[in-house]
């Protein structure tokens, strides 16, 4: 079973623009009834999340 943390693990807050983007995508997800489409979207979001995490980790390592 996969558990996903819904809280942000960092102390950074989202900008207003980012909050609007989250809301926009949340509404698009809510409007999608096709399970195959939702599955594809979940995979895209997972890839984007891990890509962003890798980039953040790399930037942090460059500062040390």
Backbone torsions as a table, in degrees:
resi	resn	phi	psi	omega
1	UNK	NA	140.4	-178.8
2	UNK	-103.3	128.3	176.1
3	UNK	-111.6	133.1	-179.5
4	UNK	-116.5	128.2	177.3
5	UNK	-76.8	126.9	-178.5
6	UNK	-92.8	-8.2	178.7
7	UNK	-96.1	148.0	177.7
8	UNK	-71.6	136.9	-178.3
9	UNK	-86.2	-12.3	179.0
10	UNK	-104.0	172.1	-179.3
11	UNK	-89.5	1.2	-179.3
12	UNK	-72.5	138.3	175.8
13	UNK	-99.1	151.7	176.5
14	UNK	-76.3	143.5	174.4
15	UNK	-72.0	167.2	177.0
16	UNK	-58.5	-42.8	178.7
17	UNK	-61.0	-41.5	178.2
18	UNK	-67.0	-38.6	177.6
19	UNK	-62.0	-40.4	177.5
20	UNK	-65.1	-39.0	177.7
21	UNK	-64.0	-42.5	177.2
22	UNK	-59.9	-45.0	179.8
23	UNK	-63.9	-42.1	-179.9
24	UNK	-61.3	-47.5	179.5
25	UNK	-68.6	-35.6	177.3
26	UNK	-61.4	-41.5	178.4
27	UNK	-66.7	-38.2	178.2
28	UNK	-64.0	-40.4	177.9
29	UNK	-64.5	-45.6	179.7
30	UNK	-61.1	-31.7	-177.6
31	UNK	-81.8	-8.6	-177.5
32	UNK	-93.2	118.5	-179.3
33	UNK	-101.2	-13.3	-176.7
34	UNK	-78.5	114.3	-178.4
35	UNK	-58.4	-37.0	179.5
36	UNK	-65.2	-39.4	178.3
37	UNK	-66.6	-43.0	178.4
38	UNK	-63.3	-38.9	178.3
39	UNK	-62.9	-45.2	178.6
40	UNK	-63.0	-41.4	179.2
41	UNK	-64.4	-42.0	178.4
42	UNK	-60.9	-40.7	178.8
43	UNK	-66.3	-39.6	177.2
44	UNK	-63.5	-43.2	179.9
45	UNK	-66.0	-38.9	177.3
46	UNK	-62.4	-44.3	178.3
47	UNK	-62.7	-44.7	179.8
48	UNK	-63.3	-40.9	179.9
49	UNK	-61.3	-48.3	-178.2
50	UNK	-70.1	-33.5	175.6
51	UNK	-64.3	-43.9	178.3
52	UNK	-65.1	-40.9	178.8
53	UNK	-62.9	-42.7	178.9
54	UNK	-62.8	-41.3	179.2
55	UNK	-65.5	-41.9	178.9
56	UNK	-64.0	-44.5	178.4
57	UNK	-61.3	-40.4	178.8
58	UNK	-63.8	-45.0	178.6
59	UNK	-60.8	-43.6	178.1
60	UNK	-60.6	-40.0	-178.7
61	UNK	-68.8	-27.8	179.5
62	UNK	-73.3	-25.8	-179.7
63	UNK	-77.9	-21.6	-179.3
64	UNK	-80.8	NA	NA
